[in-house]
Amino acid sequence: MNSTHLDLRVGVDFGTTYTGVSWNAVKEKQNKINIITEWPGAPKHHNKVPTVLAKDESGENTRWGFLCKDLADDKKWKLFKLLLDPVFFEKRKNDVKRAKNNGHGPWIPETIDDVYILVDRYLSQVYIYISNKIPELIKNHHDFSQALKDKTWASMKVEFIFSTPTTWEASVSQWFRRLVSKAGFGGEDDHSVILGLTEAEAAAVFTCQSATDCEIRNNNILLSIDAGGGTTDIAFVRKANDYFTLEEIRPVTGIGVGSTKIDNEFAQLIEARINQNPTVRSHLPKDFALKASQSQDFQNWKHNFGSEDWNLFSKCSTRVAEAKEYTNDRFRIEKGELFFTSAELKSCFDKTLKEIKEHIQTALQECTEARNSR
């Protein structure tokens, strides 16, 4: 859709762990990029909403995002974006089978079609919410024109732009495009959907446009590193003539390493501890290590790692449902509270960051060699 005919451009970052939505009124004087920060169930403003969906709920009663915060881990779906890739889906199913979990772990649906249903249900909730929230924000903001305020959501000319991981094959992107449409995006006559920039390119453009603490000059080249939940993508961006254009110094690339690898490393750490103390296994719930890595307590510790207050803590802990009465000093669990040190958590970060660092170093080297050969 020609941008001169647009009323709104809406960007959707459907992430592995969190989803964000930005929008701007293209023709308005107040056409800066706005971030949706109010989400159902959130006690305060957040730039993103958790990519989480309650199990066994549908329709108007579906709980999603922050509305799932009080649900037990085995009562909600998480990380389902990763499973859109059929290769990854089969790998996860095989991993679970090898772990003797009857073929399905806490967050592995039965089939790839079930994954599509989850994505559709989640994105439908996002669409329903923003289709009401954005018009509300426009009507309540004095800087927008009366002409725009008088329009209904259906009558606005809206373009939705979805970023996609660089690791996705074309067939995965095509399926995702169908699911986006099925969820309601582009469903009105004057609405359209495009799969636009890769996630790394989108991150680079947004960074350039919102940079306030440094000057980005014409012809400067930036390396954008988008470290997400499931992947880390990188892109090179060159600023030219006061507009942000993308120069393919090196094809945009990504690796299947993100924050969920930290979860996996922690699960392996706990599984190794179980193997060192095999008698504890019969006292623990099935998938204990995996559930510990997905517990809200562990996620909070992970998100706070490296913060100003982090050095105040040398010992961390998390609780897992069904293990609340169990105590074993050697295993470091007391009445269901599993203890681990900050050094152990750091080791999970170190292994993940090592892979990301190697990817960045390779990209920089290839970029330098390509420019020197000109």
Sequence and secondary structure as in RCSB ss.txt:
>XXXX:A:sequence
MNSTHLDLRVGVDFGTTYTGVSWNAVKEKQNKINIITEWPGAPKHHNKVPTVLAKDESGENTRWGFLCKDLADDK
KWKLFKLLLDPVFFEKRKNDVKRAKNNGHGPWIPETIDDVYILVDRYLSQVYIYISNKIPELIKNHHDFSQALKD
KTWASMKVEFIFSTPTTWEASVSQWFRRLVSKAGFGGEDDHSVILGLTEAEAAAVFTCQSATDCEIRNNNILLSI
DAGGGTTDIAFVRKANDYFTLEEIRPVTGIGVGSTKIDNEFAQLIEARINQNPTVRSHLPKDFALKASQSQDFQN
WKHNFGSEDWNLFSKCSTRVAEAKEYTNDRFRIEKGELFFTSAELKSCFDKTLKEIKEHIQTALQECTEARNSR
>XXXX:A:secstr
  GGG SEEEEEEE SSEEEEEEEETTSS    EE    TT SS  SEEE EEETT  GGG  BGGGGTTS GGG
EEESGGGGGSHHHHHHHHHHHHHTTSTT  TT  SSHHHHHHHHHHHHHHHHHHHHHHHHHHHHT TTS HHHHT
S TTTS EEEEEEE TT  HHHHHHHHHHHHHTTTT STTEEEEEEEEHHHHHHHHHHHH  SS   TT EEEEE
EE SS EEEEEEEEETTEEE   SS  EEES SHHHHHHHHHHHHHHHHHHSGGGGGGS TTHHHHHHHSHHHHH
HHHHTTSTTGGG SEEEEE TT TT  BTTTTEETTEEEEEHHHHHHHHHHHHHHHHHHHHHHHHHHHHHHHT 
